[in-house]
Amino acid sequence: MANTGAPPTFEHTFADLPERFYQALAPTPVAAPAPIRVNRPLAKQLGLDPEWLASAAGTAWLAGNTVTPNSQPLAAAYAGHQFGGFNPQLGDGRAILLGELRNQSGQLFDLQLKGAGPTRWSRGGDGRSPLGPVLREYIVSEAMAALGVPTTRALAAVASGEPVMRDRMLPGAILARVAASHLRIGSVEYFAARKDKEALHTLVDYALRRHFAQHAEAANQALALLECVVRAQANLVSHWQLLGFIHGVMNTDNMLLSGETIDYGPCAFMDAFNPDTVFSSIDHAGRYAYRNQPGIAHWNLASLAQSLVPVLHDDTEQAVALAQSVVDTFSDHFLTAHTQGLQAKLGLSTERTEDAVLIEGLYELMAQEATDFTLTFRRLADLAHPSPGNSQDIGDLYALPACFDPWLQQWQARLALEQRSPEAQQAAMYQANPVFIARNHLVEAAITAATDEGDFAPFNTLVERLSNPWHWEAKDRALALPPEAGQQVYKTFCGT
């Protein structure tokens, strides 16, 4: 039941950890907080009253202007490998954790204010966020949640009433972000770099109990945690690949132990399929290109394993062997998850040896013709069982080039070997292949309208449409189409 008309009562399991894990710090108040949007369904899941969150009192609380007596706000410490180079001291530079809430199922979630002011880790920054990155994270994180991807969530966005200086003066905003936790691979690296074995043991125990409670009493907790995180990251990155999503900054400080997606700065969904697609404005060498994401996840997990060596075994040689044996399982976990996902996208419920050649042929055609990643797969769902009067058919929206016809014949012959009816195959494919995604040109248009004109209608329309990405409605045609010439957005930015 929602906590009507009042701020929540928090739990503080992270704040109960030793003080070297964080800096106790309240948010810095802002001049004139104003509501932008409250995620009402998520608020209810967390026992919060959406009406109160949208009120003046709730807006002031979401902006960090009021801190409830039960709150123990803090900024967390962590390190990270950034584009392959290690920074031993990063930490929350503009985010304040207010505390933890339980959802209707009893699961614990962090509530963090992003853009809430400077901390000891701000490195000379102002600790604030422009409006644009807040809206981008709200749109894309909620789109990812609707697509079934493990992700942090947006509870609310509020305007700060204060300008933020970046390349020009921009309106400021704060995002209320919900996460299973904000523990990162970089959190482990932080204490490993300091040779703080006691803190490593504490962190491992906490992370296991928080995220993988069934393994909390494992004889080797560090080994159990590593195994769980490897599986979680393999599952996560396979989700990204299956949707054409490019994270943009897969640094170890942006990879959560829980396996949720975090940091929606230089991220985007691909339009035309190209495995070398990069969106981040600072990824000049393409380290985090679409095709490289599984390999980078593997690299990050090796960094995690190395950081856990001191607590894996008293004998360093055995500890390294244990770590290596677990990290080496990543490829198999990823391949299993990715193969199962591709089968679902192609309407296959069984696996045959010839499927690999079929899939490779599809990707070659998509790359050759630069077809739209999302709409290619969605159109295949139509062609799995062509039938007059199918309200979900997008043939009037998007057609595949004629050169796909030989491949389509091979694929349809393969579908005929399945035991499911054509109707069942198609229904399953519609649930695996969205028609609406957070296309980058639409996200940028919504940000521009809000930033330059104070018009939040495109933002709200996009958020609402993306909450049901599978269901085609012709009235929303403009929100499903790829960008036209001149609309493409090739670079995205961090926003710090």
VEXDREN-2710 file (C-alpha; in Angstrom, 1 decimal):
% VEXDREN-2710
k/r/px/py/pz
1/MET/0.0/0.0/0.0
2/ALA/1.3/3.4/-0.9
3/ASN/2.6/5.7/1.8
4/THR/-0.1/8.4/1.2
5/GLY/0.9/12.0/1.5
6/ALA/4.3/11.5/3.1
7/PRO/7.9/10.7/2.2
8/PRO/8.9/7.0/2.6
9/THR/10.5/5.3/5.5
10/PHE/13.9/4.1/4.2
11/GLU/16.1/1.2/5.1
12/HIS/19.9/1.8/5.1
13/THR/21.8/-1.5/4.6
14/PHE/24.5/0.2/2.6
15/ALA/24.8/3.1/5.1
16/ASP/25.4/0.4/7.8
17/LEU/28.6/-0.6/6.1
18/PRO/31.9/0.9/7.3
19/GLU/32.3/4.6/6.7
20/ARG/35.1/4.1/4.1
21/PHE/32.5/2.8/1.7
22/TYR/30.9/6.3/1.3
23/GLN/30.7/10.0/2.3
24/ALA/27.7/10.9/4.4
25/LEU/26.4/13.9/2.6
26/ALA/23.0/15.6/2.1
27/PRO/21.9/16.8/-1.4
28/THR/22.5/20.5/-2.1
29/PRO/19.2/22.4/-2.3
30/VAL/18.2/24.0/-5.6
31/ALA/16.5/27.3/-6.3
32/ALA/13.1/26.5/-7.7
33/PRO/12.2/22.8/-8.1
34/ALA/9.4/22.0/-10.4
35/PRO/7.9/18.7/-11.5
36/ILE/8.6/17.2/-14.9
37/ARG/7.2/13.7/-14.7
38/VAL/6.5/11.1/-12.0
39/ASN/6.6/7.4/-12.9
40/ARG/3.3/6.5/-11.3
41/PRO/3.4/2.7/-11.8
42/LEU/6.9/2.4/-10.4
43/ALA/6.0/4.7/-7.5
44/LYS/3.1/2.4/-6.5
45/GLN/5.4/-0.7/-6.8
46/LEU/7.7/0.9/-4.2
47/GLY/4.8/1.9/-1.9
48/LEU/5.0/5.6/-2.7
49/ASP/2.1/7.9/-3.3
50/PRO/2.4/9.3/-6.9
51/GLU/0.1/12.2/-6.1
52/TRP/2.3/13.2/-3.2
53/LEU/5.5/12.8/-5.4
54/ALA/3.9/15.2/-7.9
55/SER/2.9/17.8/-5.2
56/ALA/5.0/20.7/-4.1
57/ALA/6.2/18.9/-1.1
58/GLY/7.1/15.7/-3.1
59/THR/8.9/17.8/-5.7
60/ALA/11.0/19.5/-3.1
61/TRP/11.9/16.1/-1.6
62/LEU/12.8/14.7/-5.1
63/ALA/15.0/17.7/-5.7
64/GLY/16.9/17.2/-2.4
65/ASN/15.6/20.4/-0.9
66/THR/14.0/18.5/2.0
67/VAL/15.7/15.5/3.7
68/THR/13.4/13.4/5.9
69/PRO/14.5/12.5/9.4
70/ASN/14.8/8.8/8.5
71/SER/17.1/9.5/5.5
72/GLN/20.9/8.9/5.7
73/PRO/22.0/10.4/2.4
74/LEU/25.4/9.5/1.1
75/ALA/27.7/9.4/-1.9
76/ALA/29.4/6.0/-2.6
77/ALA/33.0/5.3/-3.3
78/TYR/34.2/3.3/-6.2
79/ALA/37.0/3.1/-8.8
80/GLY/37.0/2.0/-12.4
81/HIS/38.7/1.1/-15.7
82/GLN/37.7/3.9/-18.1
83/PHE/38.5/3.0/-21.8
84/GLY/41.0/0.5/-20.4
85/GLY/42.8/2.8/-18.1
86/PHE/42.4/2.4/-14.3
87/ASN/41.3/5.3/-12.1
88/PRO/41.6/4.3/-8.5
89/GLN/39.2/7.0/-7.2
90/LEU/36.0/7.9/-8.9
91/GLY/32.9/7.7/-6.7
92/ASP/29.5/9.4/-7.0
93/GLY/30.4/12.9/-8.3
94/ARG/26.9/14.2/-8.7
95/ALA/24.6/11.5/-7.1
96/ILE/23.3/11.1/-3.6
97/LEU/21.8/7.9/-2.3
98/LEU/18.8/8.7/0.0
99/GLY/18.2/5.1/1.2
100/GLU/16.5/1.9/0.2
101/LEU/12.9/0.9/-0.4
102/ARG/11.2/-2.4/-0.7
103/ASN/8.8/-3.2/-3.6
104/GLN/5.6/-5.2/-3.4
105/SER/7.6/-8.4/-3.5
106/GLY/9.9/-7.4/-0.7
107/GLN/12.9/-6.8/-2.9
108/LEU/15.2/-4.0/-1.8
109/PHE/16.0/-1.0/-4.1
110/ASP/18.2/2.0/-3.9
111/LEU/16.7/5.5/-4.4
112/GLN/19.3/7.9/-5.7
113/LEU/19.1/11.5/-6.8
114/LYS/21.3/12.1/-9.8
115/GLY/22.4/15.8/-10.2
116/ALA/22.0/16.5/-6.5
117/GLY/25.1/18.5/-6.0
118/PRO/28.9/18.1/-5.5
119/THR/30.6/15.5/-3.4
120/ARG/34.2/14.8/-2.6
121/TRP/34.4/12.8/-5.9
122/SER/33.1/15.6/-8.1
123/ARG/36.7/16.4/-9.3
124/GLY/36.0/20.1/-9.7
125/GLY/32.6/19.5/-11.3
126/ASP/29.4/21.3/-10.1
127/GLY/27.6/18.0/-9.2
128/ARG/24.6/19.1/-11.3
129/SER/22.9/17.7/-14.5
130/PRO/21.6/19.5/-17.4
131/LEU/18.0/18.8/-18.4
132/GLY/18.9/16.8/-21.5
133/PRO/20.8/13.9/-19.8
134/VAL/18.0/13.6/-17.3
135/LEU/15.3/13.3/-20.0
136/ARG/17.5/10.9/-22.0
137/GLU/18.0/8.6/-19.1
138/TYR/14.3/8.7/-18.2
139/ILE/13.2/7.8/-21.8
140/VAL/15.8/5.1/-22.5
141/SER/15.8/3.4/-19.1
142/GLU/12.0/3.1/-19.0
143/ALA/12.1/1.9/-22.7
144/MET/14.6/-0.8/-21.6
145/ALA/12.4/-1.8/-18.7
146/ALA/9.4/-2.2/-21.0
147/LEU/11.6/-4.4/-23.3
148/GLY/12.4/-6.7/-20.4
149/VAL/16.1/-5.7/-20.1
150/PRO/17.5/-5.6/-16.6
151/THR/17.9/-1.9/-15.9
152/THR/17.9/0.9/-13.4
153/ARG/14.6/2.8/-13.5
154/ALA/13.4/6.4/-13.5
155/LEU/11.1/7.2/-10.6
156/ALA/10.8/10.9/-11.4
157/ALA/12.4/13.9/-13.1
158/VAL/12.3/17.4/-11.6
159/ALA/13.6/20.8/-12.9
160/SER/16.0/22.5/-10.6
161/GLY/15.2/26.1/-11.6
162/GLU/18.9/26.7/-11.9
163/PRO/21.0/27.0/-15.1
164/VAL/23.9/24.6/-15.6
165/MET/26.9/25.7/-17.6
166/ARG/28.3/23.2/-20.2
167/ASP/29.0/24.2/-23.8
168/ARG/26.3/26.8/-23.1
169/MET/23.9/27.7/-20.4
170/LEU/21.3/24.9/-20.0
171/PRO/18.3/24.3/-17.7
172/GLY/19.2/22.0/-14.8
173/ALA/17.3/18.9/-13.6
174/ILE/17.5/16.0/-11.2
175/LEU/16.6/12.4/-11.9
176/ALA/15.3/10.2/-9.1
177/ARG/16.8/6.8/-10.0
178/VAL/15.9/3.4/-8.7
179/ALA/18.3/0.5/-8.8
180/ALA/18.6/-3.0/-7.3
181/SER/21.8/-1.4/-5.9
182/HIS/24.6/0.8/-7.2
183/LEU/27.3/-1.7/-6.5
184/ARG/29.7/-1.8/-9.4
185/ILE/32.7/-3.8/-10.6
186/GLY/34.5/-0.6/-9.8
187/SER/33.2/-0.9/-6.2
188/VAL/35.3/-4.1/-5.8
189/GLU/38.2/-2.5/-7.7
190/TYR/38.2/0.4/-5.2
191/PHE/39.1/-1.7/-2.2
192/ALA/41.4/-4.1/-4.2
193/ALA/43.5/-1.1/-5.2
194/ARG/43.8/-0.1/-1.6
195/LYS/44.7/-3.7/-0.6
196/ASP/41.8/-3.5/1.9
197/LYS/41.1/-7.2/2.3
198/GLU/38.7/-6.7/5.2
199/ALA/36.5/-4.3/3.1
200/LEU/36.6/-6.8/0.2
201/HIS/35.2/-9.5/2.4
202/THR/32.5/-7.1/3.7
203/LEU/31.6/-6.0/0.2
204/VAL/31.4/-9.6/-1.1
205/ASP/29.2/-10.7/1.7
206/TYR/26.9/-7.6/1.3
207/ALA/26.6/-8.1/-2.5
208/LEU/25.8/-11.7/-2.2
209/ARG/23.1/-11.1/0.4
210/ARG/21.7/-8.2/-1.5
211/HIS/21.5/-9.7/-5.0
212/PHE/22.2/-13.5/-4.8
213/ALA/20.9/-14.5/-1.4
214/GLN/20.6/-18.1/-2.3
215/HIS/24.4/-18.2/-2.4
216/ALA/25.0/-16.1/0.7
217/GLU/26.2/-19.0/2.8
218/ALA/28.5/-20.4/0.1
219/ALA/31.8/-21.9/1.4
220/ASN/33.7/-19.5/-0.9
221/GLN/31.6/-16.4/-1.1
222/ALA/33.9/-14.5/-3.5
223/LEU/33.8/-17.4/-5.9
224/ALA/30.0/-17.6/-5.7
225/LEU/29.7/-13.8/-6.3
226/LEU/32.0/-14.0/-9.3
227/GLU/30.0/-16.9/-10.8
228/CYS/26.7/-15.0/-10.3
229/VAL/28.0/-11.7/-11.8
230/VAL/29.4/-13.5/-14.8
231/ARG/26.1/-15.1/-15.5
232/ALA/24.2/-11.8/-14.9
233/GLN/26.5/-9.8/-17.2
234/ALA/26.3/-12.5/-20.0
235/ASN/22.5/-12.3/-19.8
236/LEU/22.5/-8.5/-19.8
237/VAL/24.8/-8.0/-22.8
238/SER/23.0/-10.7/-24.8
239/HIS/19.8/-8.6/-24.2
240/TRP/21.6/-5.5/-25.6
241/GLN/22.9/-7.3/-28.7
242/LEU/19.4/-8.8/-29.4
243/LEU/17.9/-5.3/-29.5
244/GLY/20.7/-3.5/-31.3
245/PHE/21.4/-1.4/-28.2
246/ILE/24.8/0.2/-27.8
247/HIS/25.8/1.2/-24.3
248/GLY/28.6/3.5/-25.2
249/VAL/30.6/3.6/-21.9
250/MET/31.1/0.0/-20.7
251/ASN/33.7/1.2/-18.2
252/THR/33.9/-1.0/-15.1
253/ASP/32.4/1.8/-13.0
254/ASN/29.3/1.6/-15.2
255/MET/28.8/-2.2/-14.9
256/LEU/26.6/-3.2/-11.9
257/LEU/27.2/-6.4/-10.0
258/SER/23.4/-7.0/-10.1
259/GLY/23.5/-7.2/-13.9
260/GLU/21.3/-4.1/-14.5
261/THR/22.0/-1.5/-17.1
262/ILE/23.2/1.8/-15.7
263/ASP/24.4/5.1/-17.2
264/TYR/22.4/6.2/-20.2
265/GLY/24.7/8.9/-21.4
266/PRO/26.4/8.0/-24.7
267/CYS/23.9/5.2/-25.5
268/ALA/21.6/4.5/-28.4
269/PHE/19.7/1.9/-30.4
270/MET/21.0/1.2/-33.9
271/ASP/18.9/2.2/-36.8
272/ALA/20.7/0.7/-40.0
273/PHE/22.5/-2.4/-39.0
274/ASN/26.3/-2.0/-38.9
275/PRO/28.3/-4.1/-36.4
276/ASP/30.9/-1.4/-36.1
277/THR/28.3/1.3/-34.9
278/VAL/29.6/3.6/-32.2
279/PHE/27.6/6.5/-30.7
280/SER/29.8/7.8/-27.9
281/SER/31.5/11.1/-28.9
282/ILE/34.6/10.2/-27.0
283/ASP/34.9/6.5/-28.2
284/HIS/37.3/7.5/-31.1
285/ALA/38.7/4.0/-31.4
286/GLY/35.4/2.1/-31.3
287/ARG/36.3/0.2/-28.1
288/TYR/32.6/0.0/-27.2
289/ALA/31.2/-0.6/-30.7
290/TYR/28.2/-2.9/-31.0
291/ARG/30.2/-5.9/-32.1
292/ASN/32.7/-5.4/-29.2
293/GLN/30.3/-5.4/-26.3
294/PRO/30.5/-9.1/-25.5
295/GLY/34.3/-9.0/-25.5
296/ILE/34.4/-5.9/-23.4
297/ALA/32.0/-7.4/-20.8
298/HIS/34.4/-10.4/-20.7
299/TRP/37.3/-8.0/-20.2
300/ASN/35.5/-6.2/-17.4
301/LEU/34.7/-9.5/-15.6
302/ALA/38.4/-10.4/-15.8
303/SER/39.1/-7.1/-14.0
304/LEU/36.5/-8.1/-11.4
305/ALA/38.1/-11.5/-11.0
306/GLN/41.5/-10.0/-10.5
307/SER/40.2/-7.7/-7.8
308/LEU/38.7/-10.6/-6.0
309/VAL/41.9/-12.7/-6.0
310/PRO/42.9/-11.6/-2.4
311/VAL/39.7/-13.1/-1.0
312/LEU/39.2/-16.1/-3.3
313/HIS/41.9/-18.2/-1.7
314/ASP/44.9/-17.7/0.7
315/ASP/47.2/-19.2/-2.0
316/THR/47.5/-16.6/-4.8
317/GLU/48.2/-19.2/-7.5
318/GLN/45.1/-21.2/-6.6
319/ALA/43.0/-18.0/-6.3
320/VAL/44.1/-17.0/-9.8
321/ALA/43.2/-20.4/-11.2
322/LEU/39.8/-20.2/-9.5
323/ALA/39.2/-16.8/-10.9
324/GLN/40.2/-17.8/-14.4
325/SER/38.0/-20.9/-14.4
326/VAL/34.9/-18.8/-13.7
327/VAL/35.7/-15.9/-16.1
328/ASP/36.3/-18.5/-18.9
329/THR/32.6/-19.5/-18.6
330/PHE/31.4/-16.1/-19.8
331/SER/31.5/-17.0/-23.5
332/ASP/29.4/-20.1/-23.0
333/HIS/26.8/-18.2/-20.8
334/PHE/26.6/-15.4/-23.4
335/LEU/26.4/-17.8/-26.4
336/THR/23.6/-19.7/-24.7
337/ALA/21.6/-16.6/-23.9
338/HIS/22.2/-15.0/-27.2
339/THR/21.3/-18.2/-29.2
340/GLN/18.1/-18.6/-27.3
341/GLY/17.2/-15.0/-27.9
342/LEU/17.9/-15.2/-31.6
343/GLN/15.8/-18.3/-31.9
344/ALA/12.9/-16.5/-30.2
345/LYS/13.3/-13.5/-32.6
346/LEU/13.2/-15.9/-35.6
347/GLY/10.3/-18.0/-34.4
348/LEU/12.3/-21.1/-33.6
349/SER/11.6/-23.2/-30.5
350/THR/14.1/-25.9/-31.4
351/GLU/17.7/-25.8/-32.4
352/ARG/19.2/-27.4/-35.5
353/THR/22.8/-27.4/-36.7
354/GLU/21.9/-25.5/-39.9
355/ASP/20.5/-22.6/-37.8
356/ALA/23.9/-21.0/-37.4
357/VAL/24.3/-20.6/-41.2
358/LEU/20.8/-19.3/-41.5
359/ILE/21.4/-16.6/-38.8
360/GLU/24.7/-15.7/-40.3
361/GLY/23.1/-15.2/-43.7
362/LEU/20.5/-12.9/-42.2
363/TYR/23.1/-10.7/-40.6
364/GLU/25.1/-10.5/-43.7
365/LEU/22.1/-9.4/-45.7
366/MET/21.2/-6.8/-43.1
367/ALA/24.7/-5.4/-43.1
368/GLN/24.9/-5.4/-46.9
369/GLU/21.6/-3.6/-47.3
370/ALA/21.9/-1.5/-44.1
371/THR/18.4/-2.5/-43.2
372/ASP/16.9/-1.2/-40.0
373/PHE/17.7/-3.6/-37.2
374/THR/14.5/-3.4/-35.3
375/LEU/12.1/-3.3/-38.2
376/THR/13.8/-6.1/-40.1
377/PHE/13.1/-8.5/-37.3
378/ARG/9.6/-7.1/-36.7
379/ARG/8.8/-7.6/-40.4
380/LEU/10.0/-11.2/-40.2
381/ALA/7.3/-11.7/-37.6
382/ASP/4.7/-10.6/-40.1
383/LEU/6.1/-12.9/-42.7
384/ALA/6.1/-15.9/-40.4
385/HIS/2.3/-16.2/-41.0
386/PRO/1.1/-13.7/-43.6
387/SER/-2.6/-13.2/-43.2
388/PRO/-5.1/-10.6/-44.4
389/GLY/-6.4/-8.3/-41.7
390/ASN/-3.5/-8.8/-39.4
391/SER/-3.6/-5.6/-37.3
392/GLN/0.0/-6.0/-36.3
393/ASP/1.4/-6.3/-39.8
394/ILE/3.8/-3.4/-40.5
395/GLY/4.1/-4.0/-44.3
396/ASP/2.8/-0.5/-45.0
397/LEU/5.6/0.9/-42.7
398/TYR/8.6/-1.2/-43.7
399/ALA/9.5/-3.6/-46.5
400/LEU/12.6/-5.8/-46.9
401/PRO/14.7/-5.5/-50.1
402/ALA/14.0/-8.1/-52.9
403/CYS/17.5/-9.6/-52.3
404/PHE/16.1/-11.1/-49.0
405/ASP/13.7/-13.3/-50.9
406/PRO/16.0/-16.4/-51.2
407/TRP/16.9/-16.2/-47.6
408/LEU/13.2/-15.8/-46.7
409/GLN/12.4/-19.0/-48.5
410/GLN/15.1/-20.9/-46.5
411/TRP/13.8/-19.4/-43.3
412/GLN/10.2/-20.2/-44.0
413/ALA/11.2/-23.8/-44.9
414/ARG/13.0/-24.0/-41.5
415/LEU/9.9/-22.7/-39.7
416/ALA/7.8/-25.4/-41.3
417/LEU/9.9/-28.0/-39.4
418/GLU/8.7/-26.6/-36.1
419/GLN/5.9/-28.3/-34.1
420/ARG/4.1/-25.1/-33.3
421/SER/1.3/-23.7/-35.4
422/PRO/2.1/-20.7/-37.6
423/GLU/-0.2/-18.6/-35.5
424/ALA/1.7/-19.6/-32.3
425/GLN/5.0/-18.9/-34.0
426/GLN/4.0/-15.5/-35.1
427/ALA/2.5/-14.6/-31.7
428/ALA/5.8/-15.5/-30.0
429/MET/7.8/-13.5/-32.6
430/TYR/5.7/-10.4/-31.9
431/GLN/6.6/-10.7/-28.2
432/ALA/10.3/-11.0/-29.1
433/ASN/10.5/-8.2/-31.7
434/PRO/9.5/-4.7/-30.7
435/VAL/8.2/-2.2/-33.2
436/PHE/8.9/0.9/-31.1
437/ILE/12.3/1.6/-29.6
438/ALA/13.9/4.8/-28.2
439/ARG/15.2/6.0/-31.5
440/ASN/18.0/8.5/-31.1
441/HIS/16.6/11.1/-33.4
442/LEU/13.3/11.0/-31.4
443/VAL/15.1/11.2/-28.1
444/GLU/17.1/14.2/-29.3
445/ALA/14.0/15.9/-30.7
446/ALA/12.3/15.5/-27.3
447/ILE/15.3/16.9/-25.5
448/THR/15.6/19.9/-27.8
449/ALA/11.9/20.8/-27.5
450/ALA/12.1/20.7/-23.7
451/THR/15.5/22.4/-23.4
452/ASP/15.0/25.2/-26.0
453/GLU/11.2/25.7/-25.9
454/GLY/10.1/24.4/-22.5
455/ASP/7.8/21.9/-24.4
456/PHE/7.7/18.6/-22.6
457/ALA/4.9/17.1/-24.8
458/PRO/7.3/15.2/-27.1
459/PHE/9.1/13.8/-24.1
460/ASN/5.8/12.6/-22.5
461/THR/4.5/11.2/-25.7
462/LEU/7.6/9.2/-26.3
463/VAL/7.7/7.8/-22.7
464/GLU/4.1/6.7/-23.0
465/ARG/4.5/5.1/-26.4
466/LEU/7.6/3.2/-25.4
467/SER/5.9/1.7/-22.4
468/ASN/4.3/-0.8/-24.8
469/PRO/6.9/-1.5/-27.5
470/TRP/5.4/-4.6/-28.9
471/HIS/2.0/-3.4/-30.0
472/TRP/1.8/-1.7/-33.4
473/GLU/-0.6/1.2/-33.9
474/ALA/-0.6/3.0/-37.2
475/LYS/-1.4/6.4/-35.5
476/ASP/2.1/6.2/-34.0
477/ARG/3.8/5.6/-37.4
478/ALA/6.2/8.6/-36.9
479/LEU/7.5/7.0/-33.7
480/ALA/8.4/3.7/-35.4
481/LEU/10.1/5.0/-38.5
482/PRO/13.9/5.1/-38.8
483/PRO/15.3/8.6/-39.2
484/GLU/15.2/10.2/-42.6
485/ALA/18.2/11.8/-44.3
486/GLY/19.2/14.8/-42.1
487/GLN/17.6/13.3/-39.0
488/GLN/20.3/10.9/-38.0
489/VAL/22.1/11.5/-34.7
490/TYR/25.5/9.8/-34.8
491/LYS/27.0/11.1/-31.6
492/THR/25.8/11.1/-28.0
493/PHE/27.5/12.7/-25.0
494/CYS/28.1/11.9/-21.4
495/GLY/26.3/14.9/-19.9
496/THR/28.4/15.3/-16.8
END
